[in-house]
C-alpha cells in the first residue's frame, strides 16, 4: 500500500513540475530530453502502480496461496 501511495505522490509532483516548468518540449534539446525521460519514467511508474493495485486487490480477496502467487512475484 505504501508503494501505491508513493506512485500517486510521484504523479502529483510530476504534474506540478510540468505545470510550473519555464520551458516547453519544443524550446530546446533540454526540454525535449526532459519531457521524454520524465514521461517514460512516469509511464513506468504508472504501469508498476497498476500491477501493484491489481495485486493488492487480489491479496485482499485472498487469491494468493503459498503455491499460487506468481502474479505477485511478477509485479514486484
Helices and strands as residue ranges (DSSP letters): H 2-20, H 29-60, H 70-75
